[in-house]
Amino acid sequence: MTMFTNFLRSLLLSIIFSFFAPILFFGAGLLILSLASLLPALEGLTKIIATQISHFLATFGNGMPMEGLFVICLTCSFVGALFDTYVYYRCQILRLDS
């Protein structure tokens, strides 16, 4: 029973961290772009890059960037759960072999 609770705890943590990783990635990118836009020489370039990121996210969200970010986060959390399940299965197989 302890192995199962450890697996559920690991699965829940991997789902949570995999969900928030794209938010941090895109958030950090947009924060760096907004800070770089304070420099007059980079203002135009950073605006173009931020617009392209917004269009990229809108592609996955039916025209809405926040919905696109949510879809990407859900997909990453699903992949993280699958990976964690695979690792748990592989650990069980290796434990039986030794």
All heavy atoms as an XYZ file, in Angstrom:
764
protein
N       0.824     -1.200      0.000
C       0.000      0.000      0.000
C       0.866      1.262      0.000
O       0.497      2.259     -0.574
C      -0.927     -0.046      1.221
C      -1.943      1.037      1.227
S      -3.106      0.794     -0.104
C      -4.239      2.073      0.213
N       2.023      1.190      0.633
C       2.908      2.346      0.680
C       3.411      2.703     -0.716
O       3.523      3.887     -1.047
C       4.101      2.063      1.610
O       3.593      1.694      2.883
C       4.979      3.276      1.743
N       3.679      1.683     -1.533
C       4.139      1.948     -2.901
C       3.074      2.677     -3.705
O       3.378      3.574     -4.489
C       4.522      0.633     -3.597
C       5.776     -0.009     -3.071
S       7.229      0.915     -3.513
C       7.284      0.582     -5.249
N       1.815      2.306     -3.493
C       0.738      2.943     -4.238
C       0.565      4.395     -3.817
O       0.356      5.273     -4.666
C      -0.562      2.161     -4.049
C      -1.691      2.683     -4.881
C      -1.668      2.551     -6.259
C      -2.766      3.319     -4.290
C      -2.697      3.046     -7.041
C      -3.795      3.811     -5.064
C      -3.764      3.664     -6.442
N       0.653      4.692     -2.533
C       0.532      6.086     -2.093
C       1.727      6.909     -2.559
O       1.569      8.083     -2.906
C       0.391      6.168     -0.565
O       1.495      5.517      0.038
C      -0.910      5.540     -0.102
N       2.905      6.289     -2.578
C       4.077      6.996     -3.112
C       3.897      7.290     -4.590
O       4.273      8.364     -5.070
C       5.353      6.182     -2.899
C       5.785      6.176     -1.458
O       5.394      7.035     -0.682
N       6.576      5.190     -1.098
N       3.329      6.328     -5.307
C       3.076      6.538     -6.734
C       2.073      7.671     -6.949
O       2.278      8.529     -7.811
C       2.552      5.249     -7.377
C       1.988      5.443     -8.750
C       2.809      5.809     -9.799
C       0.638      5.280     -8.989
C       2.297      6.001    -11.068
C       0.118      5.468    -10.247
C       0.949      5.832    -11.289
N       0.982      7.686     -6.173
C      -0.016      8.750     -6.335
C       0.555     10.121     -5.984
O       0.260     11.109     -6.660
C      -1.241      8.449     -5.475
C      -2.136      7.329     -5.969
C      -3.311      7.143     -5.008
C      -2.635      7.608     -7.370
N       1.376     10.170     -4.949
C       2.006     11.440     -4.578
C       2.944     11.919     -5.689
O       2.935     13.089     -6.069
C       2.764     11.289     -3.268
C       3.357     12.578     -2.778
C       4.026     12.421     -1.457
N       3.808     11.097     -0.892
C       4.606     10.513     -0.021
N       5.678     11.139      0.400
N       4.366      9.316      0.459
N       3.741     11.002     -6.216
C       4.653     11.338     -7.304
C       3.885     11.764     -8.553
O       4.268     12.715     -9.238
C       5.542     10.140     -7.606
O       6.301     10.358     -8.757
N       2.800     11.051     -8.842
C       1.986     11.384    -10.008
C       1.363     12.773     -9.870
O       1.385     13.572    -10.815
C       0.906     10.327    -10.198
C       0.027     10.442    -11.422
C       0.872     10.238    -12.681
C      -1.101      9.426    -11.367
N       0.834     13.074     -8.700
C       0.220     14.382     -8.474
C       1.252     15.504     -8.586
O       0.987     16.541     -9.219
C      -0.452     14.412     -7.107
C      -1.175     15.700     -6.745
C      -2.371     15.903     -7.671
C      -1.618     15.675     -5.303
N       2.428     15.297     -8.015
C       3.465     16.325     -8.104
C       3.947     16.528     -9.537
O       4.166     17.669     -9.967
C       4.646     15.964     -7.204
C       4.429     16.182     -5.717
C       5.597     15.639     -4.924
C       4.213     17.645     -5.419
N       4.084     15.447    -10.278
C       4.528     15.599    -11.667
C       3.465     16.288    -12.511
O       3.787     17.081    -13.404
C       4.913     14.251    -12.269
O       3.779     13.435    -12.424
N       2.192     16.026    -12.242
C       1.123     16.718    -12.972
C       1.143     18.212    -12.658
O       1.042     19.049    -13.565
C      -0.249     16.093    -12.633
C      -0.372     14.708    -13.277
C      -1.384     16.986    -13.074
C      -1.596     13.942    -12.844
N       1.300     18.552    -11.391
C       1.301     19.968    -10.994
C       2.506     20.700    -11.578
O       2.362     21.784    -12.163
C       1.263     20.089     -9.460
C      -0.099     19.640     -8.938
C       1.563     21.515     -9.009
C      -0.172     19.504     -7.438
N       3.698     20.112    -11.438
C       4.889     20.777    -11.959
C       4.871     20.855    -13.482
O       5.302     21.853    -14.062
C       6.160     20.087    -11.482
C       6.460     20.328    -10.034
C       6.934     19.304     -9.232
C       6.285     21.569     -9.456
C       7.214     19.512     -7.896
C       6.554     21.797     -8.125
C       7.024     20.767     -7.340
N       4.363     19.832    -14.131
C       4.286     19.855    -15.592
C       3.254     20.861    -16.074
O       3.377     21.392    -17.180
C       3.929     18.469    -16.131
O       4.920     17.542    -15.820
N       2.240     21.128    -15.284
C       1.241     22.129    -15.656
C       1.817     23.543    -15.553
O       1.582     24.385    -16.420
C       0.003     22.005    -14.773
C      -1.107     22.937    -15.142
C      -1.991     22.607    -16.148
C      -1.270     24.146    -14.487
C      -3.018     23.466    -16.503
C      -2.283     25.006    -14.829
C      -3.170     24.666    -15.841
N       2.565     23.803    -14.495
C       3.059     25.159    -14.274
C       4.344     25.486    -15.025
O       4.708     26.660    -15.134
C       3.248     25.430    -12.779
C       1.949     25.631    -12.064
C       1.516     24.710    -11.130
C       1.148     26.713    -12.338
C       0.310     24.878    -10.481
C      -0.061     26.899    -11.693
C      -0.477     25.977    -10.762
N       5.035     24.490    -15.555
C       6.275     24.745    -16.293
C       6.057     25.628    -17.527
O       6.810     26.588    -17.728
C       6.948     23.430    -16.673
N       5.052     25.366    -18.389
C       4.857     26.277    -19.530
C       4.430     27.684    -19.111
O       4.793     28.662    -19.763
C       3.744     25.608    -20.349
C       3.711     24.210    -19.914
C       4.184     24.198    -18.497
N       3.681     27.784    -18.019
C       3.283     29.113    -17.538
C       4.521     29.904    -17.145
O       4.654     31.088    -17.497
C       2.305     28.989    -16.355
C       0.984     28.386    -16.818
C       2.063     30.349    -15.704
C       0.011     28.095    -15.704
N       5.430     29.253    -16.431
C       6.668     29.927    -16.036
C       7.530     30.249    -17.252
O       8.155     31.317    -17.312
C       7.446     29.073    -15.045
C       6.804     28.897    -13.679
C       7.611     27.920    -12.837
C       6.686     30.224    -12.983
N       7.584     29.335    -18.217
C       8.392     29.547    -19.417
C       7.885     30.751    -20.219
O       8.654     31.667    -20.541
C       8.383     28.280    -20.278
C       9.137     28.416    -21.563
C      10.513     28.468    -21.569
C       8.459     28.504    -22.771
C      11.210     28.593    -22.761
C       9.140     28.632    -23.957
C      10.520     28.678    -23.956
N       6.601     30.756    -20.545
C       6.059     31.871    -21.322
C       6.007     33.154    -20.496
O       6.244     34.247    -21.017
C       4.656     31.538    -21.851
C       4.671     30.595    -23.009
C       4.225     29.297    -22.877
C       5.122     31.016    -24.249
C       4.243     28.425    -23.952
C       5.143     30.151    -25.325
C       4.700     28.851    -25.171
N       5.730     33.027    -19.204
C       5.709     34.204    -18.340
C       7.073     34.855    -18.219
O       7.199     36.081    -18.281
N       8.104     34.034    -18.059
C       9.459     34.577    -17.963
C       9.877     35.215    -19.283
O      10.514     36.277    -19.298
C      10.448     33.483    -17.571
N       9.507     34.575    -20.386
C       9.833     35.152    -21.694
C       9.173     36.494    -21.913
O       9.812     37.450    -22.377
N       7.894     36.586    -21.568
C       7.194     37.862    -21.734
C       7.675     38.915    -20.744
O       7.699     40.109    -21.065
C       5.684     37.645    -21.611
C       5.059     36.862    -22.762
C       3.589     36.585    -22.470
C       5.212     37.602    -24.070
N       8.088     38.488    -19.550
C       8.643     39.438    -18.577
C       9.974     40.000    -19.069
O      10.213     41.213    -18.985
C       8.831     38.754    -17.222
C       9.458     39.617    -16.130
C       8.502     40.724    -15.727
C       9.826     38.763    -14.939
N      10.820     39.136    -19.609
C      12.099     39.605    -20.145
C      11.871     40.541    -21.322
O      12.552     41.570    -21.455
C      12.978     38.403    -20.545
C      13.458     37.677    -19.283
C      14.167     38.830    -21.389
C      14.139     36.370    -19.546
N      10.898     40.217    -22.167
C      10.593     41.104    -23.293
C      10.055     42.452    -22.826
O      10.388     43.486    -23.402
C       9.590     40.440    -24.233
C      10.136     39.316    -25.104
C       9.005     38.644    -25.856
C      11.180     39.853    -26.062
N       9.217     42.439    -21.789
C       8.686     43.717    -21.304
C       9.781     44.562    -20.653
O       9.768     45.786    -20.761
C       7.536     43.488    -20.329
O       8.004     42.886    -19.151
N      10.740     43.898    -19.992
C      11.855     44.657    -19.422
C      12.792     45.172    -20.515
O      13.325     46.277    -20.408
C      12.623     43.793    -18.430
C      11.896     43.461    -17.129
C      12.743     42.521    -16.272
C      11.572     44.728    -16.363
N      12.980     44.374    -21.562
C      13.844     44.813    -22.654
C      13.195     45.930    -23.464
O      13.885     46.719    -24.101
C      14.174     43.639    -23.572
N      11.870     46.001    -23.424
C      11.194     47.059    -24.186
C      11.387     48.435    -23.551
O      11.055     49.454    -24.169
C       9.703     46.754    -24.322
O       9.055     46.885    -23.074
N      11.904     48.466    -22.337
C      12.187     49.756    -21.709
C      13.363     50.458    -22.367
O      13.498     51.680    -22.252
C      12.446     49.572    -20.215
C      11.256     49.043    -19.398
C      11.683     48.805    -17.960
C      10.091     50.002    -19.463
N      14.213     49.687    -23.049
C      15.310     50.287    -23.797
C      14.764     50.792    -25.131
O      14.119     50.045    -25.867
C      16.420     49.264    -24.045
C      17.084     48.684    -22.800
C      18.001     47.538    -23.175
C      17.841     49.775    -22.075
N      14.992     52.051    -25.449
C      14.403     52.603    -26.670
C      14.838     51.892    -27.958
O      14.057     51.779    -28.897
C      14.886     54.054    -26.677
C      15.262     54.359    -25.278
C      15.699     53.066    -24.675
N      16.049     51.382    -27.992
C      16.550     50.738    -29.205
C      15.864     49.392    -29.451
O      15.765     48.945    -30.591
C      18.059     50.533    -29.110
N      15.400     48.732    -28.402
C      14.802     47.401    -28.527
C      13.280     47.410    -28.480
O      12.663     46.346    -28.521
C      15.332     46.488    -27.421
C      16.821     46.198    -27.432
C      17.187     45.347    -26.232
C      17.211     45.497    -28.715
N      12.677     48.583    -28.393
C      11.230     48.653    -28.196
C      10.455     48.014    -29.351
O       9.530     47.224    -29.142
C      10.798     50.099    -28.018
C       9.333     50.249    -27.691
C       8.961     51.696    -27.426
O       9.838     52.576    -27.510
O       7.790     51.923    -27.156
N      10.835     48.315    -30.566
C      10.125     47.764    -31.720
C      10.299     46.261    -31.861
O       9.349     45.531    -32.153
N      11.522     45.793    -31.640
C      11.802     44.367    -31.769
C      11.064     43.554    -30.712
O      10.485     42.504    -31.014
C      13.310     44.122    -31.661
C      13.760     42.670    -31.766
C      13.469     42.125    -33.154
C      15.234     42.571    -31.435
N      11.065     44.041    -29.479
C      10.385     43.288    -28.423
C       8.880     43.270    -28.626
O       8.226     42.283    -28.293
C      10.717     43.874    -27.043
O      10.374     45.258    -27.015
C      12.177     43.698    -26.719
N       8.329     44.334    -29.180
C       6.889     44.362    -29.463
C       6.540     43.331    -30.536
O       5.526     42.632    -30.434
C       6.469     45.760    -29.899
C       4.990     45.925    -30.044
C       4.621     47.365    -30.322
C       3.111     47.493    -30.369
N       2.686     48.874    -30.562
N       7.381     43.210    -31.545
C       7.149     42.227    -32.610
C       7.240     40.808    -32.053
O       6.390     39.952    -32.362
C       8.161     42.430    -33.757
C       7.874     43.747    -34.475
C       8.119     41.271    -34.734
C       8.941     44.140    -35.466
N       8.229     40.533    -31.211
C       8.395     39.194    -30.647
C       7.227     38.852    -29.723
O       6.697     37.732    -29.759
C       9.744     39.087    -29.912
C      10.896     39.211    -30.908
C       9.847     37.766    -29.154
C      12.254     39.308    -30.254
N       6.806     39.806    -28.902
C       5.667     39.560    -28.009
C       4.385     39.297    -28.810
O       3.572     38.449    -28.428
C       5.468     40.740    -27.068
N       4.219     39.998    -29.915
C       3.055     39.766    -30.774
C       3.106     38.372    -31.387
O       2.080     37.679    -31.462
C       2.994     40.832    -31.884
O       2.991     42.127    -31.276
C       1.758     40.655    -32.738
N       4.285     37.935    -31.796
C       4.423     36.593    -32.370
C       4.143     35.507    -31.324
O       3.528     34.483    -31.647
C       5.819     36.410    -32.969
C       6.075     37.251    -34.197
C       5.108     36.907    -35.319
O       4.819     35.744    -35.577
N       4.599     37.923    -35.977
N       4.578     35.725    -30.098
C       4.277     34.766    -29.024
C       2.779     34.723    -28.780
O       2.186     33.651    -28.601
C       5.055     35.135    -27.743
C       6.543     34.885    -27.947
C       4.549     34.332    -26.542
C       7.410     35.354    -26.804
N       2.148     35.871    -28.802
C       0.699     35.925    -28.620
C      -0.032     35.200    -29.750
O      -0.999     34.468    -29.511
C       0.246     37.381    -28.543
O      -1.146     37.453    -28.442
N       0.447     35.360    -30.979
C      -0.165     34.656    -32.114
C       0.061     33.152    -32.002
O      -0.826     32.359    -32.358
C       0.392     35.161    -33.444
C      -0.091     36.516    -33.825
N      -1.421     36.855    -33.874
C       0.577     37.632    -34.186
C      -1.552     38.109    -34.246
N      -0.335     38.612    -34.428
N       1.235     32.737    -31.522
C       1.522     31.322    -31.331
C       0.565     30.713    -30.307
O       0.005     29.631    -30.533
C       2.971     31.135    -30.883
C       3.311     29.735    -30.495
C       3.514     28.771    -31.466
C       3.423     29.378    -29.158
C       3.829     27.466    -31.119
C       3.732     28.079    -28.799
C       3.933     27.120    -29.779
N       0.365     31.397    -29.194
C      -0.549     30.890    -28.179
C      -1.991     30.902    -28.669
O      -2.772     30.004    -28.350
C      -0.417     31.703    -26.895
C       0.898     31.539    -26.149
C       0.959     32.500    -24.977
C       1.087     30.119    -25.698
N      -2.348     31.915    -29.454
C      -3.712     31.998    -29.982
C      -4.001     30.873    -30.969
O      -5.157     30.482    -31.143
C      -3.929     33.352    -30.639
N      -2.969     30.336    -31.604
C      -3.157     29.223    -32.533
C      -3.733     28.008    -31.813
O      -4.580     27.302    -32.351
C      -1.810     28.841    -33.174
O      -1.298     29.981    -33.855
C      -1.958     27.693    -34.137
N      -3.296     27.775    -30.592
C      -3.771     26.625    -29.834
C      -5.040     26.916    -29.050
O      -5.621     26.004    -28.467
C      -2.684     26.148    -28.867
C      -1.484     25.616    -29.562
C      -0.338     26.375    -29.685
C      -1.502     24.352    -30.122
C       0.782     25.885    -30.328
C      -0.398     23.852    -30.775
C       0.742     24.619    -30.888
N      -5.472     28.163    -29.023
C      -6.614     28.513    -28.188
C      -7.773     29.133    -28.921
O      -8.487     29.957    -28.355
N      -7.979     28.772    -30.182
C      -9.101     29.298    -30.961
C      -9.133     30.824    -30.979
O     -10.179     31.457    -30.822
C     -10.440     28.758    -30.440
C     -10.562     27.277    -30.613
O     -10.017     26.709    -31.550
N     -11.278     26.641    -29.704
N      -7.975     31.423    -31.109
C      -7.885     32.874    -31.200
C      -7.640     33.579    -29.878
O      -7.510     34.796    -29.859
N      -7.600     32.854    -28.795
C      -7.389     33.465    -27.475
C      -6.067     32.964    -26.893
O      -5.908     31.759    -26.662
C      -8.543     33.126    -26.541
C      -9.881     33.638    -27.031
S     -11.237     33.111    -25.984
C     -10.798     33.866    -24.444
N      -5.105     33.855    -26.645
C      -3.793     33.421    -26.140
C      -3.848     32.729    -24.779
O      -3.133     31.751    -24.554
C      -2.994     34.717    -26.048
C      -3.668     35.661    -26.965
C      -5.106     35.286    -26.970
N      -4.696     33.193    -23.867
C      -4.777     32.556    -22.553
C      -5.335     31.142    -22.652
O      -4.890     30.237    -21.942
C      -5.628     33.396    -21.599
C      -4.951     34.673    -21.156
S      -3.358     34.394    -20.371
C      -3.885     33.648    -18.859
N      -6.293     30.951    -23.529
C      -6.840     29.616    -23.732
C      -5.785     28.705    -24.367
O      -5.688     27.517    -24.030
C      -8.075     29.687    -24.619
C      -8.823     28.393    -24.738
C     -10.090     28.542    -25.541
O     -10.740     29.604    -25.440
O     -10.432     27.594    -26.270
N      -4.988     29.245    -25.265
C      -3.901     28.475    -25.862
C      -2.863     28.068    -24.835
O      -2.355     26.943    -24.855
N      -2.541     28.985    -23.926
C      -1.604     28.656    -22.858
C      -2.174     27.558    -21.962
O      -1.455     26.641    -21.554
C      -1.280     29.899    -22.027
C      -0.281     29.736    -20.894
C       1.068     29.289    -21.426
C      -0.162     31.013    -20.108
N      -3.473     27.620    -21.700
C      -4.117     26.601    -20.881
C      -4.083     25.238    -21.572
O      -3.842     24.211    -20.929
C      -5.556     27.021    -20.581
C      -6.269     26.102    -19.633
C      -5.873     26.011    -18.319
C      -7.329     25.335    -20.072
C      -6.526     25.155    -17.440
C      -7.983     24.474    -19.211
C      -7.587     24.386    -17.890
N      -4.293     25.214    -22.880
C      -4.239     23.957    -23.634
C      -2.826     23.380    -23.598
O      -2.638     22.171    -23.407
C      -4.721     24.176    -25.089
C      -4.389     22.995    -25.974
C      -6.206     24.460    -25.107
N      -1.826     24.218    -23.775
C      -0.440     23.751    -23.720
C      -0.115     23.223    -22.331
O       0.549     22.186    -22.188
C       0.519     24.883    -24.146
C       0.354     25.161    -25.637
C       1.963     24.529    -23.824
C       1.113     26.367    -26.118
N      -0.592     23.888    -21.286
C      -0.344     23.436    -19.918
C      -1.010     22.089    -19.648
O      -0.416     21.211    -19.013
C      -0.846     24.472    -18.924
S       0.132     25.967    -18.894
N      -2.244     21.913    -20.120
C      -2.918     20.625    -19.937
C      -2.198     19.505    -20.674
O      -2.070     18.385    -20.160
C      -4.366     20.720    -20.411
C      -5.331     21.456    -19.501
C      -6.712     21.532    -20.144
C      -5.419     20.783    -18.153
N      -1.730     19.805    -21.878
C      -0.999     18.794    -22.642
C       0.302     18.416    -21.943
O       0.641     17.228    -21.853
C      -0.717     19.316    -24.057
O      -1.940     19.707    -24.665
C      -0.041     18.270    -24.905
N       1.018     19.399    -21.445
C       2.273     19.109    -20.738
C       2.022     18.323    -19.461
O       2.800     17.423    -19.128
C       3.015     20.404    -20.421
S       3.770     21.158    -21.855
N       0.943     18.611    -18.755
C       0.657     17.857    -17.536
C       0.269     16.419    -17.867
O       0.623     15.491    -17.135
C      -0.435     18.535    -16.715
O      -1.662     18.509    -17.397
N      -0.437     16.203    -18.971
C      -0.777     14.850    -19.392
C       0.487     14.062    -19.748
O       0.643     12.902    -19.349
C      -1.739     14.897    -20.583
C      -2.131     13.547    -21.096
C      -2.943     12.717    -20.349
C      -1.682     13.110    -22.326
C      -3.307     11.470    -20.814
C      -2.038     11.868    -22.805
C      -2.847     11.041    -22.041
N       1.384     14.698    -20.476
C       2.649     14.034    -20.838
C       3.488     13.764    -19.589
O       4.110     12.703    -19.471
C       3.424     14.886    -21.870
C       4.822     14.361    -22.088
C       2.656     14.929    -23.178
N       3.499     14.687    -18.646
C       4.215     14.461    -17.397
C       3.648     13.288    -16.619
O       4.388     12.503    -16.028
N       2.316     13.151    -16.613
C       1.689     12.013    -15.934
C       2.034     10.707    -16.635
O       2.306      9.694    -15.973
C       0.175     12.206    -15.894
N       2.023     10.713    -17.956
C       2.398      9.505    -18.688
C       3.847      9.119    -18.414
O       4.164      7.940    -18.228
C       2.192      9.708    -20.191
C       0.763      9.715    -20.691
C       0.733     10.031    -22.180
C       0.094      8.391    -20.418
N       4.723     10.103    -18.387
C       6.132      9.827    -18.118
C       6.326      9.279    -16.711
O       7.084      8.332    -16.508
C       6.965     11.085    -18.330
C       8.429     10.877    -18.127
C       9.168     10.133    -19.026
C       9.070     11.406    -17.027
C      10.517      9.921    -18.828
C      10.416     11.207    -16.822
C      11.144     10.454    -17.729
N       5.640      9.858    -15.743
C       5.771      9.389    -14.370
C       5.224      7.967    -14.230
O       5.807      7.137    -13.518
C       5.040     10.327    -13.419
C       5.359     10.020    -11.974
O       6.550     10.026    -11.620
O       4.412      9.768    -11.208
N       4.142      7.666    -14.913
C       3.599      6.310    -14.893
C       4.574      5.328    -15.520
O       4.765      4.214    -15.011
C       2.247      6.271    -15.628
O       1.379      7.242    -15.046
C       1.610      4.905    -15.542
N       5.201      5.724    -16.607
C       6.199      4.859    -17.248
C       7.381      4.604    -16.315
O       7.863      3.477    -16.197
C       6.688      5.475    -18.553
C       7.876      4.764    -19.134
C       7.734      3.522    -19.734
C       9.150      5.323    -19.051
C       8.833      2.844    -20.239
C      10.241      4.659    -19.563
C      10.082      3.422    -20.156
O      11.168      2.761    -20.649
N       7.846      5.636    -15.644
C       8.984      5.484    -14.738
C       8.616      4.554    -13.585
O       9.410      3.701    -13.174
C       9.466      6.857    -14.231
C      10.439      6.721    -13.080
C      10.079      7.644    -15.369
N       7.403      4.693    -13.066
C       6.959      3.809    -11.986
C       6.896      2.366    -12.468
O       7.356      1.448    -11.777
C       5.587      4.258    -11.482
C       5.015      3.354    -10.416
C       5.497      3.396     -9.112
C       4.003      2.458    -10.707
C       4.985      2.570     -8.134
C       3.483      1.627     -9.743
C       3.977      1.685     -8.462
O       3.469      0.864     -7.509
N       6.342      2.158    -13.650
C       6.265      0.808    -14.222
C       7.666      0.247    -14.430
O       7.942     -0.904    -14.103
C       5.497      0.859    -15.540
C       5.604     -0.401    -16.353
C       4.906     -1.547    -15.995
C       6.412     -0.448    -17.471
C       5.016     -2.710    -16.731
C       6.535     -1.602    -18.226
C       5.831     -2.731    -17.849
O       5.953     -3.873    -18.585
N       8.553      1.042    -14.973
C       9.919      0.589    -15.248
C      10.646      0.257    -13.948
O      11.405     -0.708    -13.878
C      10.663      1.685    -16.017
C      11.970      1.264    -16.537
C      11.791      0.341    -17.707
N      13.109     -0.033    -18.167
C      13.430     -1.227    -18.597
N      12.518     -2.158    -18.692
N      14.642     -1.485    -18.983
N      10.416      1.030    -12.919
C      11.027      0.759    -11.613
C      10.532     -0.571    -11.062
O      11.303     -1.336    -10.479
C      10.707      1.899    -10.658
S      11.387      1.702     -9.004
N       9.256     -0.858    -11.232
C       8.711     -2.125    -10.773
C       9.318     -3.298    -11.524
O       9.629     -4.332    -10.923
C       7.179     -2.140    -10.930
C       6.464     -1.167    -10.057
C       6.695     -1.437     -8.577
O       6.693     -2.586     -8.145
N       6.928     -0.389     -7.818
N       9.501     -3.163    -12.831
C      10.086     -4.223    -13.633
C      11.542     -4.462    -13.213
O      11.977     -5.610    -13.066
C       9.998     -3.891    -15.130
C       8.544     -3.838    -15.571
C      10.781     -4.872    -15.975
C       7.808     -5.147    -15.446
N      12.297     -3.403    -13.032
C      13.696     -3.555    -12.623
C      13.827     -4.137    -11.229
O      14.777     -4.856    -10.941
C      14.417     -2.217    -12.733
C      14.637     -1.692    -14.144
C      15.268     -0.309    -14.089
C      15.485     -2.644    -14.949
N      12.881     -3.833    -10.358
C      12.921     -4.357     -9.001
C      12.659     -5.863     -9.012
O      13.232     -6.615     -8.229
C      11.886     -3.653     -8.131
C      11.990     -4.069     -6.679
C      11.130     -3.231     -5.775
N      11.700     -1.894     -5.743
C      10.994     -0.794     -5.554
N       9.709     -0.869     -5.401
N      11.558      0.375     -5.522
N      11.788     -6.329     -9.913
C      11.503     -7.765    -10.012
C      12.659     -8.540    -10.621
O      12.861     -9.711    -10.296
C      10.234     -7.991    -10.848
C       8.926     -7.535    -10.214
C       7.776     -7.707    -11.199
C       8.646     -8.266     -8.925
N      13.423     -7.915    -11.508
C      14.531     -8.596    -12.166
C      15.719     -8.818    -11.244
O      16.486     -9.758    -11.428
C      14.994     -7.817    -13.399
C      14.008     -7.943    -14.536
O      13.189     -8.878    -14.511
O      14.071     -7.100    -15.462
N      15.893     -7.975    -10.271
C      17.086     -8.095     -9.421
C      16.862     -8.922     -8.187
O      16.007     -9.613     -7.947
C      17.565     -6.717     -8.989
O      16.547     -6.028     -8.304
